[in-house]
Amino acid sequence: MLKKLKGTILSVIALSVMGLILMAGSAGCSSGSKVPADSKVYGDKDNGAAISLKVNDTFKIKLEANATTGYSWNPAKDTDFEILAMEASQYDPDSTDKEIAGSGGYALFNFKALKKGETDLVMEYQRPWETGVEPAKTFKISITVK
């Protein structure tokens, strides 16, 4: 019993440390490349919308986020990434609150249409270490690539 409890406590500590490292590393950082400025931007007001694209078209998703809470936006697993590719992502803190600990910001994602087809792009706002927990928020756009 004590051995199992000790293992659980160590697991929680390890996950907490990993979460803090991820949060610190993601504030103001990107997944490798900046999101281009010339793509159409969809946000909270477009939740549930349907869009039509051509092969090689790009678009952005911009969603409110707060990296200091441990939550992050990620595509749901059932999105068809043979039709759509996420090319870049970044977190931008609010410009007015950069010096305030715990302030929010925006998660930006750049997607590219790869081939003809249909898919739902569902973004989920979750803490990555919490399994079996429903997302705090979801965002969905239905996409047709012609």
LUMTI-721459 format. One record per residue: residue in three letters; chain; x, y, z negated of N, C-alpha, C in turn. Coordinates in Angstrom, 1 decimal. Last residue first. Example, Ala and Ser with C-alpha at 12.3 -4.5 7.8 and 13.67 -1.06 7.14 Angstrom:
2
type=SER mol=A n.xx=12.8 n.yy=-2.2 n.zz=-7.1 ca.xx=13.7 ca.yy=-1.1 ca.zz=-7.1 c.xx=12.9 c.yy=0.0 c.zz=-7.9
type=ALA mol=A n.xx=13.2 n.yy=-5.7 n.zz=-7.8 ca.xx=12.3 ca.yy=-4.5 ca.zz=-7.8 c.xx=13.2 c.yy=-3.3 c.zz=-7.8
//
This chain:
146
type=LYS mol=A n.xx=-11.7 n.yy=21.1 n.zz=52.4 ca.xx=-12.1 ca.yy=20.8 ca.zz=53.8 c.xx=-11.0 c.yy=20.8 c.zz=54.7
type=VAL mol=A n.xx=-12.3 n.yy=20.2 n.zz=49.2 ca.xx=-11.2 ca.yy=20.6 ca.zz=50.1 c.xx=-11.6 c.yy=20.1 c.zz=51.5
type=THR mol=A n.xx=-14.2 n.yy=21.2 n.zz=46.5 ca.xx=-14.3 ca.yy=20.6 ca.zz=47.8 c.xx=-13.1 c.yy=21.1 c.zz=48.7
type=ILE mol=A n.xx=-14.6 n.yy=21.1 n.zz=43.1 ca.xx=-13.7 ca.yy=21.5 ca.zz=44.2 c.xx=-14.0 c.yy=20.6 c.zz=45.4
type=SER mol=A n.xx=-16.0 n.yy=22.4 n.zz=40.2 ca.xx=-16.1 ca.yy=21.4 ca.zz=41.2 c.xx=-15.4 c.yy=21.9 c.zz=42.5
type=ILE mol=A n.xx=-14.6 n.yy=23.2 n.zz=37.1 ca.xx=-14.9 ca.yy=23.7 ca.zz=38.5 c.xx=-14.9 c.yy=22.5 c.zz=39.4
type=LYS mol=A n.xx=-14.8 n.yy=23.6 n.zz=33.6 ca.xx=-15.0 ca.yy=22.7 ca.zz=34.8 c.xx=-15.3 c.yy=23.5 c.zz=36.1
type=PHE mol=A n.xx=-13.6 n.yy=23.4 n.zz=30.4 ca.xx=-13.8 ca.yy=24.3 ca.zz=31.5 c.xx=-13.8 c.yy=23.4 c.zz=32.8
type=THR mol=A n.xx=-14.2 n.yy=23.1 n.zz=26.9 ca.xx=-13.9 ca.yy=22.5 ca.zz=28.2 c.xx=-14.2 c.yy=23.6 c.zz=29.3
type=LYS mol=A n.xx=-13.0 n.yy=23.1 n.zz=23.5 ca.xx=-13.6 ca.yy=23.8 ca.zz=24.6 c.xx=-13.3 c.yy=22.9 c.zz=25.9
type=ALA mol=A n.xx=-12.1 n.yy=21.1 n.zz=21.8 ca.xx=-12.7 ca.yy=22.3 ca.zz=21.2 c.xx=-13.5 c.yy=23.1 c.zz=22.3
type=PRO mol=A n.xx=-12.7 n.yy=17.7 n.zz=22.8 ca.xx=-12.0 ca.yy=19.0 ca.zz=23.0 c.xx=-12.8 c.yy=20.1 c.zz=22.3
type=GLU mol=A n.xx=-13.0 n.yy=15.1 n.zz=20.3 ca.xx=-13.6 ca.yy=15.9 ca.zz=21.4 c.xx=-12.8 c.yy=17.2 c.zz=21.5
type=VAL mol=A n.xx=-10.6 n.yy=12.8 n.zz=19.4 ca.xx=-11.3 ca.yy=14.0 ca.zz=19.0 c.xx=-11.8 c.yy=14.7 c.zz=20.2
type=GLY mol=A n.xx=-8.9 n.yy=10.7 n.zz=19.9 ca.xx=-10.3 ca.yy=10.4 ca.zz=19.5 c.xx=-11.1 c.yy=11.6 c.zz=19.1
type=THR mol=A n.xx=-6.0 n.yy=12.3 n.zz=18.5 ca.xx=-6.6 ca.yy=11.4 ca.zz=19.4 c.xx=-8.0 c.yy=11.0 c.zz=18.9
type=GLU mol=A n.xx=-4.0 n.yy=15.0 n.zz=18.3 ca.xx=-5.3 ca.yy=14.5 ca.zz=17.8 c.xx=-5.9 c.yy=13.6 c.zz=18.8
type=TRP mol=A n.xx=-1.8 n.yy=16.0 n.zz=19.6 ca.xx=-1.6 ca.yy=14.9 ca.zz=18.6 c.xx=-2.9 c.yy=14.4 c.zz=18.1
type=PRO mol=A n.xx=-2.7 n.yy=18.2 n.zz=21.1 ca.xx=-2.2 ca.yy=17.0 ca.zz=21.8 c.xx=-2.0 c.yy=15.8 c.zz=20.8
type=ARG mol=A n.xx=-5.7 n.yy=19.8 n.zz=20.7 ca.xx=-4.4 ca.yy=19.6 ca.zz=20.1 c.xx=-3.9 c.yy=18.2 c.zz=20.5
type=GLN mol=A n.xx=-7.4 n.yy=21.2 n.zz=23.6 ca.xx=-7.2 ca.yy=20.2 ca.zz=22.5 c.xx=-5.8 c.yy=20.4 c.zz=21.9
type=TYR mol=A n.xx=-9.4 n.yy=21.9 n.zz=26.0 ca.xx=-8.6 ca.yy=22.7 ca.zz=25.0 c.xx=-8.5 c.yy=21.8 c.zz=23.8
type=GLU mol=A n.xx=-9.3 n.yy=20.7 n.zz=29.4 ca.xx=-9.7 ca.yy=20.5 ca.zz=28.0 c.xx=-8.8 c.yy=21.2 c.zz=27.0
type=MET mol=A n.xx=-10.7 n.yy=21.1 n.zz=32.6 ca.xx=-9.6 ca.yy=21.5 ca.zz=31.7 c.xx=-10.1 c.yy=21.3 c.zz=30.2
type=VAL mol=A n.xx=-11.4 n.yy=19.5 n.zz=35.4 ca.xx=-11.9 ca.yy=19.7 ca.zz=34.1 c.xx=-10.7 c.yy=20.0 c.zz=33.2
type=LEU mol=A n.xx=-12.3 n.yy=19.6 n.zz=38.6 ca.xx=-11.2 ca.yy=20.0 ca.zz=37.8 c.xx=-11.8 c.yy=20.3 c.zz=36.4
type=ASP mol=A n.xx=-13.7 n.yy=17.1 n.zz=40.5 ca.xx=-14.0 ca.yy=18.0 ca.zz=39.5 c.xx=-12.7 c.yy=18.3 c.zz=38.7
type=THR mol=A n.xx=-13.3 n.yy=16.7 n.zz=44.1 ca.xx=-12.9 ca.yy=16.4 ca.zz=42.7 c.xx=-13.5 c.yy=17.4 c.zz=41.8
type=GLU mol=A n.xx=-13.1 n.yy=15.7 n.zz=47.5 ca.xx=-13.9 ca.yy=16.3 ca.zz=46.4 c.xx=-13.4 c.yy=15.8 c.zz=45.0
type=GLY mol=A n.xx=-11.2 n.yy=16.3 n.zz=50.5 ca.xx=-11.9 ca.yy=15.5 ca.zz=49.5 c.xx=-12.6 c.yy=16.3 c.zz=48.5
type=LYS mol=A n.xx=-8.0 n.yy=16.7 n.zz=52.1 ca.xx=-9.5 ca.yy=16.8 ca.zz=52.1 c.xx=-10.1 c.yy=15.8 c.zz=51.1
type=LYS mol=A n.xx=-5.1 n.yy=17.6 n.zz=50.0 ca.xx=-5.8 ca.yy=16.9 ca.zz=51.1 c.xx=-7.3 c.yy=17.0 c.zz=51.0
type=LEU mol=A n.xx=-4.2 n.yy=19.6 n.zz=48.2 ca.xx=-3.3 ca.yy=18.7 ca.zz=48.9 c.xx=-3.9 c.yy=18.0 c.zz=50.2
type=ALA mol=A n.xx=-4.4 n.yy=22.7 n.zz=46.9 ca.xx=-5.2 ca.yy=21.7 ca.zz=47.5 c.xx=-4.3 c.yy=20.9 c.zz=48.4
type=LYS mol=A n.xx=-2.9 n.yy=23.6 n.zz=43.8 ca.xx=-2.8 ca.yy=23.6 ca.zz=45.3 c.xx=-3.6 c.yy=22.5 c.zz=45.8
type=PHE mol=A n.xx=-2.9 n.yy=25.8 n.zz=41.0 ca.xx=-3.2 ca.yy=24.6 ca.zz=41.6 c.xx=-3.2 c.yy=24.8 c.zz=43.2
type=ASN mol=A n.xx=-1.6 n.yy=27.2 n.zz=38.1 ca.xx=-1.7 ca.yy=27.4 ca.zz=39.5 c.xx=-1.9 c.yy=26.0 c.zz=40.1
type=PHE mol=A n.xx=-2.8 n.yy=28.6 n.zz=35.1 ca.xx=-2.4 ca.yy=27.4 ca.zz=35.8 c.xx=-2.5 c.yy=27.7 c.zz=37.3
type=LEU mol=A n.xx=-2.3 n.yy=30.1 n.zz=32.0 ca.xx=-2.5 ca.yy=30.3 ca.zz=33.4 c.xx=-2.0 c.yy=29.1 c.zz=34.1
type=ALA mol=A n.xx=-3.7 n.yy=31.0 n.zz=29.0 ca.xx=-3.1 ca.yy=30.0 ca.zz=29.7 c.xx=-3.4 c.yy=30.2 c.zz=31.1
type=TYR mol=A n.xx=-3.4 n.yy=34.0 n.zz=27.0 ca.xx=-4.0 ca.yy=33.3 ca.zz=28.1 c.xx=-3.1 c.yy=32.2 c.zz=28.6
type=GLY mol=A n.xx=-3.8 n.yy=34.8 n.zz=23.6 ca.xx=-3.3 ca.yy=35.1 ca.zz=24.9 c.xx=-4.0 c.yy=34.3 c.zz=25.9
type=GLY mol=A n.xx=-3.6 n.yy=35.8 n.zz=20.1 ca.xx=-4.0 ca.yy=34.9 ca.zz=21.2 c.xx=-3.3 c.yy=35.4 c.zz=22.5
type=SER mol=A n.xx=-1.5 n.yy=35.8 n.zz=17.2 ca.xx=-2.4 ca.yy=36.5 ca.zz=18.2 c.xx=-2.6 c.yy=35.5 c.zz=19.4
type=GLY mol=A n.xx=0.2 n.yy=34.8 n.zz=15.3 ca.xx=-1.1 ca.yy=34.2 ca.zz=15.4 c.xx=-2.0 c.yy=34.9 c.zz=16.4
type=ALA mol=A n.xx=1.9 n.yy=37.9 n.zz=14.6 ca.xx=1.8 ca.yy=36.4 ca.zz=14.5 c.xx=0.4 c.yy=35.9 c.zz=14.5
type=ILE mol=A n.xx=2.3 n.yy=40.4 n.zz=16.8 ca.xx=1.4 ca.yy=40.0 ca.zz=15.7 c.xx=1.4 c.yy=38.4 c.zz=15.7
type=GLU mol=A n.xx=3.6 n.yy=41.3 n.zz=19.0 ca.xx=4.4 ca.yy=41.3 ca.zz=17.7 c.xx=3.6 c.yy=40.8 c.zz=16.6
type=LYS mol=A n.xx=1.7 n.yy=41.1 n.zz=21.0 ca.xx=2.9 ca.yy=40.3 ca.zz=21.1 c.xx=3.7 c.yy=40.2 c.zz=19.8
type=ASP mol=A n.xx=-0.7 n.yy=42.4 n.zz=21.5 ca.xx=-0.5 ca.yy=41.7 ca.zz=20.2 c.xx=0.7 c.yy=40.9 c.zz=20.2
type=THR mol=A n.xx=-1.0 n.yy=43.5 n.zz=24.0 ca.xx=-1.1 ca.yy=44.4 ca.zz=22.8 c.xx=-0.8 c.yy=43.7 c.zz=21.5
type=SER mol=A n.xx=-0.9 n.yy=41.3 n.zz=25.7 ca.xx=0.2 ca.yy=42.3 ca.zz=25.7 c.xx=0.1 c.yy=43.3 c.zz=24.5
type=ASP mol=A n.xx=-1.2 n.yy=38.0 n.zz=24.5 ca.xx=-1.9 ca.yy=39.3 ca.zz=24.8 c.xx=-0.8 c.yy=40.4 c.zz=24.7
type=PRO mol=A n.xx=1.1 n.yy=35.7 n.zz=26.0 ca.xx=0.5 ca.yy=36.3 ca.zz=24.8 c.xx=-0.2 c.yy=37.6 c.zz=25.2
type=ASP mol=A n.xx=0.8 n.yy=33.3 n.zz=28.4 ca.xx=1.1 ca.yy=34.7 ca.zz=28.2 c.xx=0.4 c.yy=35.2 c.zz=27.0
type=TYR mol=A n.xx=2.0 n.yy=30.3 n.zz=29.5 ca.xx=1.2 ca.yy=30.9 ca.zz=28.4 c.xx=1.7 c.yy=32.3 c.zz=28.3
type=GLN mol=A n.xx=1.7 n.yy=28.4 n.zz=32.6 ca.xx=2.5 ca.yy=29.3 ca.zz=31.7 c.xx=1.5 c.yy=29.8 c.zz=30.6
type=SER mol=A n.xx=2.3 n.yy=26.2 n.zz=35.3 ca.xx=1.5 ca.yy=26.7 ca.zz=34.2 c.xx=2.4 c.yy=27.5 c.zz=33.3
type=ALA mol=A n.xx=2.1 n.yy=24.9 n.zz=38.6 ca.xx=2.8 ca.yy=25.7 ca.zz=37.6 c.xx=1.8 c.yy=26.0 c.zz=36.5
type=GLU mol=A n.xx=0.7 n.yy=23.0 n.zz=40.2 ca.xx=2.1 ca.yy=23.4 ca.zz=40.6 c.xx=2.8 c.yy=24.2 c.zz=39.5
type=MET mol=A n.xx=-1.3 n.yy=20.4 n.zz=40.2 ca.xx=-1.0 ca.yy=21.6 ca.zz=39.4 c.xx=0.5 c.yy=21.9 c.zz=39.6
type=ALA mol=A n.xx=-3.1 n.yy=19.5 n.zz=43.1 ca.xx=-1.9 ca.yy=19.4 ca.zz=42.4 c.xx=-1.7 c.yy=20.6 c.zz=41.5
type=LEU mol=A n.xx=-5.7 n.yy=17.4 n.zz=44.5 ca.xx=-5.3 ca.yy=18.7 ca.zz=43.9 c.xx=-4.0 c.yy=18.5 c.zz=43.1
type=ILE mol=A n.xx=-5.9 n.yy=14.9 n.zz=45.5 ca.xx=-6.6 ca.yy=16.0 ca.zz=46.2 c.xx=-6.0 c.yy=17.3 c.zz=45.8
type=GLU mol=A n.xx=-4.6 n.yy=13.4 n.zz=43.7 ca.xx=-4.2 ca.yy=13.2 ca.zz=45.1 c.xx=-4.8 c.yy=14.3 c.zz=46.0
type=PHE mol=A n.xx=-5.7 n.yy=13.9 n.zz=41.3 ca.xx=-4.5 ca.yy=14.6 ca.zz=41.6 c.xx=-3.9 c.yy=14.2 c.zz=43.0
type=ASP mol=A n.xx=-8.8 n.yy=14.2 n.zz=40.2 ca.xx=-8.1 ca.yy=13.5 ca.zz=41.3 c.xx=-6.9 c.yy=14.3 c.zz=41.8
type=THR mol=A n.xx=-9.4 n.yy=14.0 n.zz=36.8 ca.xx=-9.2 ca.yy=14.9 ca.zz=37.9 c.xx=-8.4 c.yy=14.1 c.zz=39.0
type=ASP mol=A n.xx=-9.4 n.yy=12.4 n.zz=34.5 ca.xx=-10.2 ca.yy=12.0 ca.zz=35.7 c.xx=-10.2 c.yy=12.9 c.zz=36.8
type=LYS mol=A n.xx=-7.9 n.yy=13.6 n.zz=32.4 ca.xx=-7.3 ca.yy=12.5 ca.zz=33.2 c.xx=-8.1 c.yy=12.1 c.zz=34.4
type=ALA mol=A n.xx=-8.1 n.yy=17.2 n.zz=32.5 ca.xx=-8.6 ca.yy=15.9 ca.zz=32.0 c.xx=-8.0 c.yy=14.8 c.zz=33.0
type=PRO mol=A n.xx=-5.4 n.yy=19.5 n.zz=32.0 ca.xx=-6.4 ca.yy=18.9 ca.zz=32.9 c.xx=-6.8 c.yy=17.5 c.zz=32.3
type=ASN mol=A n.xx=-5.2 n.yy=21.5 n.zz=29.0 ca.xx=-4.7 ca.yy=20.5 ca.zz=29.9 c.xx=-5.8 c.yy=19.9 c.zz=30.8
type=TRP mol=A n.xx=-4.5 n.yy=24.0 n.zz=26.7 ca.xx=-5.4 ca.yy=23.6 ca.zz=27.8 c.xx=-4.6 c.yy=22.6 c.zz=28.7
type=SER mol=A n.xx=-4.0 n.yy=23.5 n.zz=23.2 ca.xx=-3.5 ca.yy=23.9 ca.zz=24.5 c.xx=-4.5 c.yy=23.4 c.zz=25.6
type=TYR mol=A n.xx=-3.6 n.yy=24.3 n.zz=19.7 ca.xx=-4.4 ca.yy=23.9 ca.zz=20.9 c.xx=-3.7 c.yy=24.3 c.zz=22.2
type=GLY mol=A n.xx=-2.0 n.yy=25.3 n.zz=17.8 ca.xx=-1.7 ca.yy=24.0 ca.zz=18.2 c.xx=-2.5 c.yy=23.5 c.zz=19.4
type=THR mol=A n.xx=-2.2 n.yy=28.0 n.zz=17.3 ca.xx=-3.1 ca.yy=27.1 ca.zz=16.6 c.xx=-2.8 c.yy=25.6 c.zz=16.9
type=THR mol=A n.xx=-0.5 n.yy=29.4 n.zz=18.9 ca.xx=-0.1 ca.yy=29.3 ca.zz=17.5 c.xx=-1.1 c.yy=28.3 c.zz=16.7
type=ALA mol=A n.xx=-1.6 n.yy=29.7 n.zz=21.4 ca.xx=-0.6 ca.yy=28.7 ca.zz=21.2 c.xx=-0.3 c.yy=28.4 c.zz=19.7
type=ASN mol=A n.xx=-4.6 n.yy=30.2 n.zz=22.3 ca.xx=-3.8 ca.yy=30.7 ca.zz=21.2 c.xx=-2.8 c.yy=29.6 c.zz=20.9
type=ALA mol=A n.xx=-6.5 n.yy=31.4 n.zz=25.2 ca.xx=-5.8 ca.yy=30.4 ca.zz=24.4 c.xx=-5.1 c.yy=31.0 c.zz=23.3
type=GLU mol=A n.xx=-8.6 n.yy=31.8 n.zz=28.0 ca.xx=-8.1 ca.yy=32.3 ca.zz=26.7 c.xx=-7.6 c.yy=31.1 c.zz=25.9
type=LEU mol=A n.xx=-7.4 n.yy=31.0 n.zz=31.3 ca.xx=-8.3 ca.yy=30.7 ca.zz=30.2 c.xx=-7.7 c.yy=31.3 c.zz=28.9
type=LYS mol=A n.xx=-7.3 n.yy=30.9 n.zz=34.6 ca.xx=-6.9 ca.yy=31.8 ca.zz=33.5 c.xx=-7.9 c.yy=31.6 c.zz=32.4
type=ILE mol=A n.xx=-6.3 n.yy=29.2 n.zz=37.5 ca.xx=-7.2 ca.yy=29.2 ca.zz=36.4 c.xx=-6.6 c.yy=30.0 c.zz=35.2
type=LYS mol=A n.xx=-5.8 n.yy=30.0 n.zz=40.9 ca.xx=-5.3 ca.yy=30.0 ca.zz=39.5 c.xx=-6.5 c.yy=29.8 c.zz=38.6
type=PHE mol=A n.xx=-5.0 n.yy=28.3 n.zz=44.1 ca.xx=-5.9 ca.yy=29.2 ca.zz=43.2 c.xx=-5.3 c.yy=29.0 c.zz=41.8
type=THR mol=A n.xx=-4.2 n.yy=27.8 n.zz=47.5 ca.xx=-3.9 ca.yy=27.8 ca.zz=46.1 c.xx=-4.9 c.yy=28.6 c.zz=45.3
type=ASP mol=A n.xx=-4.4 n.yy=25.6 n.zz=50.4 ca.xx=-4.9 ca.yy=26.8 ca.zz=49.6 c.xx=-4.5 c.yy=26.6 c.zz=48.2
type=ASN mol=A n.xx=-3.8 n.yy=23.1 n.zz=51.5 ca.xx=-2.7 ca.yy=24.1 ca.zz=51.2 c.xx=-3.1 c.yy=25.4 c.zz=50.6
type=VAL mol=A n.xx=-6.9 n.yy=22.7 n.zz=53.0 ca.xx=-5.7 ca.yy=22.1 ca.zz=52.6 c.xx=-4.6 c.yy=23.2 c.zz=52.5
type=LYS mol=A n.xx=-9.3 n.yy=25.1 n.zz=51.6 ca.xx=-8.7 ca.yy=24.4 ca.zz=52.8 c.xx=-7.4 c.yy=23.7 c.zz=52.3
type=LEU mol=A n.xx=-12.2 n.yy=24.9 n.zz=49.4 ca.xx=-10.8 ca.yy=25.3 ca.zz=49.8 c.xx=-10.4 c.yy=24.6 c.zz=51.1
type=SER mol=A n.xx=-14.8 n.yy=26.0 n.zz=47.4 ca.xx=-14.4 ca.yy=25.3 ca.zz=48.7 c.xx=-13.1 c.yy=25.8 c.zz=49.1
type=ILE mol=A n.xx=-16.3 n.yy=25.5 n.zz=44.2 ca.xx=-15.5 ca.yy=26.2 ca.zz=45.1 c.xx=-15.1 c.yy=25.3 c.zz=46.3
type=ALA mol=A n.xx=-18.7 n.yy=25.9 n.zz=41.7 ca.xx=-18.2 ca.yy=25.0 ca.zz=42.8 c.xx=-17.4 c.yy=25.9 c.zz=43.8
type=ALA mol=A n.xx=-18.7 n.yy=26.4 n.zz=38.1 ca.xx=-18.8 ca.yy=26.9 ca.zz=39.5 c.xx=-18.3 c.yy=25.7 c.zz=40.5
type=GLY mol=A n.xx=-18.3 n.yy=25.9 n.zz=35.5 ca.xx=-19.4 ca.yy=25.2 ca.zz=36.1 c.xx=-19.5 c.yy=25.6 c.zz=37.6
type=ASN mol=A n.xx=-16.9 n.yy=29.0 n.zz=34.8 ca.xx=-17.1 ca.yy=27.7 ca.zz=34.3 c.xx=-18.4 c.yy=27.1 c.zz=34.9
type=ASP mol=A n.xx=-16.4 n.yy=31.6 n.zz=35.4 ca.xx=-16.6 ca.yy=30.7 ca.zz=36.5 c.xx=-16.8 c.yy=29.2 c.zz=36.1
type=LYS mol=A n.xx=-15.8 n.yy=32.9 n.zz=33.1 ca.xx=-17.1 ca.yy=33.3 ca.zz=33.8 c.xx=-17.4 c.yy=32.3 c.zz=34.9
type=ASP mol=A n.xx=-13.2 n.yy=32.0 n.zz=32.5 ca.xx=-14.3 ca.yy=31.5 ca.zz=31.7 c.xx=-15.7 c.yy=31.8 c.zz=32.4
type=GLY mol=A n.xx=-11.8 n.yy=32.1 n.zz=35.9 ca.xx=-11.8 ca.yy=32.1 ca.zz=34.4 c.xx=-13.0 c.yy=31.6 c.zz=33.8
type=TYR mol=A n.xx=-9.7 n.yy=32.1 n.zz=38.7 ca.xx=-11.0 ca.yy=31.7 ca.zz=38.1 c.xx=-10.8 c.yy=31.7 c.zz=36.6
type=VAL mol=A n.xx=-8.1 n.yy=34.0 n.zz=41.3 ca.xx=-8.2 ca.yy=33.6 ca.zz=39.8 c.xx=-9.6 c.yy=33.3 c.zz=39.4
type=LYS mol=A n.xx=-6.3 n.yy=33.4 n.zz=44.2 ca.xx=-7.6 ca.yy=33.7 ca.zz=43.6 c.xx=-7.6 c.yy=33.2 c.zz=42.2
type=SER mol=A n.xx=-2.8 n.yy=34.3 n.zz=44.3 ca.xx=-3.9 ca.yy=33.3 ca.zz=44.4 c.xx=-5.1 c.yy=33.9 c.zz=43.8
type=ASP mol=A n.xx=-0.5 n.yy=35.9 n.zz=44.0 ca.xx=-1.4 ca.yy=36.1 ca.zz=45.2 c.xx=-2.5 c.yy=35.1 c.zz=45.3
type=ALA mol=A n.xx=1.3 n.yy=35.4 n.zz=42.0 ca.xx=0.3 ca.yy=36.5 ca.zz=41.8 c.xx=-0.7 c.yy=36.6 c.zz=42.9
type=PRO mol=A n.xx=2.1 n.yy=32.1 n.zz=40.8 ca.xx=2.2 ca.yy=33.2 ca.zz=41.8 c.xx=1.1 c.yy=34.2 c.zz=41.6
type=VAL mol=A n.xx=3.5 n.yy=31.3 n.zz=37.7 ca.xx=2.3 ca.yy=31.3 ca.zz=38.5 c.xx=2.3 c.yy=32.4 c.zz=39.5
type=LYS mol=A n.xx=6.9 n.yy=30.3 n.zz=37.6 ca.xx=5.8 ca.yy=31.2 ca.zz=37.3 c.xx=4.6 c.yy=31.0 c.zz=38.2
type=SER mol=A n.xx=8.0 n.yy=27.0 n.zz=36.7 ca.xx=7.9 ca.yy=28.1 ca.zz=37.7 c.xx=6.7 c.yy=29.0 c.zz=37.3
type=GLY mol=A n.xx=8.0 n.yy=25.6 n.zz=34.3 ca.xx=9.2 ca.yy=25.5 ca.zz=35.2 c.xx=9.1 c.yy=26.6 c.zz=36.2
type=SER mol=A n.xx=5.9 n.yy=26.0 n.zz=32.7 ca.xx=6.3 ca.yy=24.6 ca.zz=33.0 c.xx=7.4 c.yy=24.5 c.zz=34.0
type=SER mol=A n.xx=6.9 n.yy=28.8 n.zz=30.6 ca.xx=6.2 ca.yy=28.2 ca.zz=31.7 c.xx=6.6 c.yy=26.7 c.zz=31.8
type=CYS mol=A n.xx=6.4 n.yy=30.9 n.zz=27.7 ca.xx=7.2 ca.yy=30.1 ca.zz=28.6 c.xx=6.3 c.yy=29.5 c.zz=29.6
type=GLY mol=A n.xx=5.0 n.yy=32.2 n.zz=25.7 ca.xx=5.7 ca.yy=33.0 ca.zz=26.7 c.xx=6.5 c.yy=32.2 c.zz=27.7
type=ALA mol=A n.xx=5.2 n.yy=29.5 n.zz=23.8 ca.xx=4.8 ca.yy=30.9 ca.zz=23.7 c.xx=5.7 c.yy=31.7 c.zz=24.7
type=SER mol=A n.xx=6.3 n.yy=27.0 n.zz=23.8 ca.xx=5.3 ca.yy=27.4 ca.zz=24.8 c.xx=5.0 c.yy=28.8 c.zz=24.8
type=GLY mol=A n.xx=7.9 n.yy=26.7 n.zz=21.6 ca.xx=8.5 ca.yy=26.6 ca.zz=22.9 c.xx=7.6 c.yy=27.1 c.zz=24.0
type=ALA mol=A n.xx=6.2 n.yy=26.8 n.zz=19.5 ca.xx=7.2 ca.yy=27.8 ca.zz=19.6 c.xx=7.8 c.yy=27.8 c.zz=21.0
type=MET mol=A n.xx=4.6 n.yy=24.5 n.zz=20.1 ca.xx=4.0 ca.yy=25.9 ca.zz=20.0 c.xx=5.1 c.yy=26.9 c.zz=20.2
type=LEU mol=A n.xx=6.5 n.yy=22.5 n.zz=19.9 ca.xx=5.8 ca.yy=22.7 ca.zz=21.2 c.xx=5.2 c.yy=24.1 c.zz=21.2
type=ILE mol=A n.xx=7.2 n.yy=22.7 n.zz=17.2 ca.xx=8.2 ca.yy=22.9 ca.zz=18.3 c.xx=7.6 c.yy=23.2 c.zz=19.6
type=LEU mol=A n.xx=4.8 n.yy=22.1 n.zz=16.0 ca.xx=5.4 ca.yy=23.4 ca.zz=15.8 c.xx=6.4 c.yy=23.7 c.zz=16.9
type=GLY mol=A n.xx=4.5 n.yy=19.4 n.zz=16.9 ca.xx=3.5 ca.yy=20.5 ca.zz=17.2 c.xx=4.1 c.yy=21.9 c.zz=17.1
type=MET mol=A n.xx=6.6 n.yy=18.2 n.zz=15.6 ca.xx=6.6 ca.yy=18.2 ca.zz=17.0 c.xx=5.6 c.yy=19.3 c.zz=17.5
type=VAL mol=A n.xx=5.8 n.yy=18.6 n.zz=12.9 ca.xx=7.0 ca.yy=19.2 ca.zz=13.4 c.xx=7.1 c.yy=19.3 c.zz=14.9
type=SER mol=A n.xx=3.5 n.yy=17.0 n.zz=12.9 ca.xx=3.4 ca.yy=18.4 ca.zz=12.6 c.xx=4.6 c.yy=19.2 c.zz=13.1
type=LEU mol=A n.xx=4.6 n.yy=14.5 n.zz=13.5 ca.xx=3.6 ca.yy=15.1 ca.zz=14.4 c.xx=3.5 c.yy=16.6 c.zz=14.2
type=ALA mol=A n.xx=6.1 n.yy=14.1 n.zz=11.1 ca.xx=6.7 ca.yy=14.1 ca.zz=12.4 c.xx=5.9 c.yy=14.8 c.zz=13.5
type=ILE mol=A n.xx=4.0 n.yy=14.2 n.zz=9.2 ca.xx=5.1 ca.yy=15.2 ca.zz=9.1 c.xx=5.8 c.yy=15.3 c.zz=10.5
type=VAL mol=A n.xx=2.6 n.yy=11.9 n.zz=9.9 ca.xx=2.0 ca.yy=13.2 ca.zz=9.9 c.xx=3.0 c.yy=14.3 c.zz=9.9
type=SER mol=A n.xx=4.6 n.yy=9.9 n.zz=9.5 ca.xx=4.0 ca.yy=10.1 ca.zz=10.8 c.xx=3.3 c.yy=11.5 c.zz=10.9
type=LEU mol=A n.xx=5.0 n.yy=10.1 n.zz=6.8 ca.xx=6.1 ca.yy=10.4 ca.zz=7.7 c.xx=5.6 c.yy=10.7 c.zz=9.1
type=ILE mol=A n.xx=2.4 n.yy=9.3 n.zz=5.9 ca.xx=2.9 ca.yy=10.6 ca.zz=5.6 c.xx=4.0 c.yy=11.0 c.zz=6.5
type=THR mol=A n.xx=2.4 n.yy=6.6 n.zz=6.8 ca.xx=1.4 ca.yy=7.6 ca.zz=7.3 c.xx=1.9 c.yy=9.0 c.zz=7.1
type=GLY mol=A n.xx=4.5 n.yy=5.5 n.zz=5.3 ca.xx=4.6 ca.yy=5.6 ca.zz=6.8 c.xx=3.7 c.yy=6.6 c.zz=7.4
type=LYS mol=A n.xx=3.4 n.yy=5.8 n.zz=2.7 ca.xx=4.7 ca.yy=6.5 ca.zz=3.1 c.xx=4.9 c.yy=6.6 c.zz=4.6
type=LEU mol=A n.xx=1.3 n.yy=4.1 n.zz=3.0 ca.xx=1.0 ca.yy=5.5 ca.zz=2.7 c.xx=2.3 c.yy=6.3 c.zz=3.1
type=LYS mol=A n.xx=2.7 n.yy=1.6 n.zz=3.3 ca.xx=1.8 ca.yy=2.1 ca.zz=4.4 c.xx=1.5 c.yy=3.6 c.zz=4.2
type=LYS mol=A n.xx=4.0 n.yy=1.5 n.zz=0.8 ca.xx=4.8 ca.yy=1.5 ca.zz=2.1 c.xx=3.9 c.yy=2.0 c.zz=3.2
type=LEU mol=A n.xx=1.8 n.yy=1.3 n.zz=-0.9 ca.xx=2.7 ca.yy=2.5 ca.zz=-1.0 c.xx=3.6 c.yy=2.6 c.zz=0.3
type=MET mol=A n.xx=0.8 n.yy=-1.2 n.zz=0.0 ca.xx=0.0 ca.yy=0.0 ca.zz=0.0 c.xx=0.9 c.yy=1.3 c.zz=0.0
//
